[in-house]
């Protein structure tokens, strides 16, 4: 299914909350350096609380950036590179992480969606 198709579908709602969320989706990406040389290939996933990168050839190795630790994020002018800047409290440590993908715009939109809606994970689980 194309990225535009997912963004065009109606959002889902949780049973106990009026908040909306997007269905999970993994994006095939290439982690690249500042000269766009490939460092690793893997999958990027954006949830209501975090962005995760899973290595394609080592699926047990995962890098996680809680949205609360993401300082900045955005896409390149040609929309092929998505980058995020993590703060020092991120599990990965401080740094800028870049990913080359044809779906950079959708990744950016998903983070925008969760940041603008200020999701509370306890609310989504039904905790009080």
C-alpha positions, -999 to 999 in steps of 0.1 A, spaced: 0 0 0 14 34 -9 22 60 17 -4 84 4 -31 57 8 -24 53 45 -24 90 51 -57 93 32 -75 66 53 -96 77 83 -77 76 116 -85 48 140 -97 55 176 -90 36 207 -120 22 226 -115 40 258 -101 73 245 -112 100 222 -76 103 209 -69 91 174 -38 72 162 -23 59 130 -20 22 123 16 10 128 39 10 97 75 1 93 95 20 67 125 5 49 153 30 53 191 34 49 209 50 78 233 74 61 261 97 71 265 134 62 278 124 27 248 101 22 270 70 25 251 40 38 259 30 74 231 4 80 200 -8 63 169 -14 84 134 -4 93 121 28 110 89 28 129 71 58 144 46 51 173 28 75 196 57 75 220 89 68 200 108 63 168 127 30 165 153 18 140 157 -20 137 187 -34 118 177 -55 88 203 -81 94 203 -80 132 166 -76 141 173 -79 178 194 -47 177 171 -18 180 178 19 185 150 38 202 143 76 204 114 85 227 96 115 211 103 134 243 140 132 235 137 143 199 148 179 196 143 185 159 133 164 129 126 171 93 131 161 56 155 173 30 145 196 1 143 166 -23 123 147 4 145 116 2 163 121 36 146 121 70 167 133 99 162 136 136 182 153 163 182 134 196 190 150 229 215 137 255 188 119 274 179 96 244 191 60 249 213 64 218 228 96 232 230 130 216 233 132 178 218 137 144 205 105 127 197 105 90 177 80 69 174 78 32 140 66 20 113 74 -6 89 76 23 106 104 42 76 127 39 53 102 55 77 95 84 78 133 90 40 135 89 36 107 114 59 124 139 41 157 133 8 139 140 20 124 173 38 156 185 8 178 177 -16 155 194 7 152 224 -1 115 230 -1 102 265 7 65 265 -11 58 298 -43 73 282 -40 50 252 -37 19 274 -66 30 296 -45 36 327 -54 63 351 
